[in-house]
Amino acid sequence: MKNKIKYSDLKNNIIILSMLVLLLSCGAKQDIVYFQDVDIASISRPIVNYSPVIRSDDMLTITVSALDLNAVRPFNLTAVAYAENDGEIGRTALQGYLVDANGNIDFPVLGTLKLAGLNRIQATSMIKDMLKEYIKDPIVNVRNINFKVTILGEVNKPGVYTVQNDRITILEALGLAGDLTIQAQRKNVLLIREEGGKKTYNRVNLTSEEIFNSSMYYLTQNDVIYVEPNNSRVRSSTIGPSTSATLSAISILVTAAALVVSITK
């Protein structure tokens, strides 16, 4: 009778250990799937015509071209040569204009231009209008070359990413980082943004279609995205290598003891 009771207790211990492992690794569907209420909403929303504005500390390249190449030469910065590791000149790149704390740049011939607060199209149009006094049919190209975002936390490839386009959404940025890991908290993503010399802290729920209407959907220069770990990840982090080894050893011992009892009963 004693052997039977002991065997039953050992069997229950094995079941409890198995359930513990499952609880540590399980996650609910509603904690993982993106945009869960899209089908419920069944609404077609217009695409927001968003265009980022130029800000202090932006690095811009501005090129001017026209049929008369001699006429545009004074309005273009000279290209800078960069040396490779062996000391030989390997490539050239256009010099950039750094937008100062007052939102201005110093442009050849035209002088000080205030660009902060303008989007790329507005800045292009303003410079083109000013150049018409000197050049016939000028073509102006303005680009931001240091637009970057930082992505940290539970993503597959955290890091700092340079954006090549005029704008980027939070979903595109997370795509650059290889998407969220399965242990990521999708309902409470933190977005840190600098506005008017102050940092703002915003929370984004990626499981809701309301993300598309959020002011955080389009990112701005130097935004930081932090993806928190979910509860499953936090719980598993408390079980270090030594704890895992101990649980495995206990499980093996319990199983072995159960086999011995079952044979000898």
Secondary structure, DSSP 8 states (H G I E B T S, - for coil): -HHHHHHHHHHHHHHHHHHHHHHHH---GGGT-SSTTHHHH-----------B--TT-EEEEEEE-S-HHHHGGGS--EEEEE-TTSSEEEEEE--EE--TTSEEEETTTEEEE-TT-BHHHHHHHHHHHHTTTSSS-EEEEEES--EEEEEESBSS-EEEE--SS--BHHHHHHHTT-B-TTB-TT-EEEEEEETTEEEEEEE-TTSGGGGGSTTSB--TT-EEEE-B-HHHHHHHTS-HHHHHHHHHHHHHHHHHHHHHHHH-
